[in-house]
Amino acid sequence: MSKSWKNPVLISIGEPPVETVIDSVQAASWAMIEDWPLDEGPALDKALHACTGVIEGKRKSEDARAAFVAAAEEAGILVRA
């Protein structure tokens, strides 16, 4: 099972905003836990659960990527998916 994504996601995050390439479940998890501009949100919750599912071997890496893209859209930080 690969936890890396075939197609990275580009987000703009931080203060001042910096474009950051997210290319794996681990990178997505850290971004959502450490640097996310929202403390809560339905898409954020789903993305965190999807990442956990991948780490536990219960979900596919691309499921987490799709959920991460939705969370980035929810937070208004998605640059390119």
C-alpha positions as CSV (number, residue, x, y, z in Angstrom):
1,M,0.0,0.0,0.0
2,S,1.4,3.3,-1.1
3,K,0.8,6.4,1.1
4,S,2.2,8.7,-1.5
5,W,0.0,10.4,-4.1
6,K,0.5,10.2,-7.8
7,N,-0.7,13.8,-8.2
8,P,0.5,16.3,-5.5
9,V,-1.8,19.0,-4.1
10,L,-0.7,22.6,-4.0
11,I,-2.0,24.7,-1.1
12,S,-1.2,28.2,0.1
13,I,-0.9,28.1,3.9
14,G,0.7,30.0,6.7
15,E,1.4,33.6,7.5
16,P,2.5,35.0,5.2
17,P,1.0,32.5,2.9
18,V,3.5,30.1,1.3
19,E,2.7,27.7,-1.5
20,T,3.3,24.2,-0.2
21,V,3.3,20.9,-2.1
22,I,1.5,18.1,-0.3
23,D,2.3,14.7,-1.8
24,S,1.5,12.1,0.8
25,V,-0.9,11.1,3.5
26,Q,1.7,12.0,6.1
27,A,2.3,15.5,4.7
28,A,-1.5,16.1,4.5
29,S,-2.0,14.9,8.1
30,W,0.8,17.2,9.4
31,A,-0.5,20.2,7.5
32,M,-4.1,19.7,8.8
33,I,-2.9,19.2,12.4
34,E,-0.2,21.8,12.6
35,D,-0.9,24.6,10.1
36,W,-4.6,24.5,9.1
37,P,-6.4,27.9,9.2
38,L,-9.6,26.3,10.5
39,D,-9.9,24.5,13.8
40,E,-12.9,22.5,12.7
41,G,-15.1,21.8,9.7
42,P,-16.9,18.8,8.2
43,A,-14.5,18.4,5.3
44,L,-11.5,18.7,7.7
45,D,-12.9,16.0,9.9
46,K,-13.5,13.7,7.0
47,A,-10.0,14.3,5.7
48,L,-8.4,13.5,9.0
49,H,-10.4,10.3,9.3
50,A,-9.5,9.3,5.7
51,C,-5.8,9.8,6.5
52,T,-6.1,7.7,9.6
53,G,-7.9,5.0,7.6
54,V,-5.0,4.9,5.1
55,I,-2.4,4.7,7.9
56,E,-4.4,1.8,9.4
57,G,-4.6,0.1,6.1
58,K,-8.4,0.4,5.8
59,R,-8.6,3.0,3.0
60,K,-6.8,3.9,-0.2
61,S,-4.3,6.7,-0.4
62,E,-6.4,8.4,-3.1
63,D,-9.4,8.5,-0.8
64,A,-7.4,10.6,1.6
65,R,-6.2,12.8,-1.3
66,A,-9.8,13.5,-2.4
67,A,-10.8,14.3,1.2
68,F,-7.8,16.5,1.6
69,V,-8.7,18.5,-1.5
70,A,-12.2,19.0,-0.2
71,A,-10.8,20.2,3.2
72,A,-8.4,22.6,1.4
73,E,-11.4,24.0,-0.6
74,E,-13.4,24.4,2.6
75,A,-10.5,26.3,4.2
76,G,-10.0,28.5,1.1
77,I,-6.3,27.4,0.7
78,L,-6.4,25.2,-2.4
79,V,-4.2,26.4,-5.2
80,R,-4.2,23.3,-7.5
81,A,-5.4,19.7,-7.1
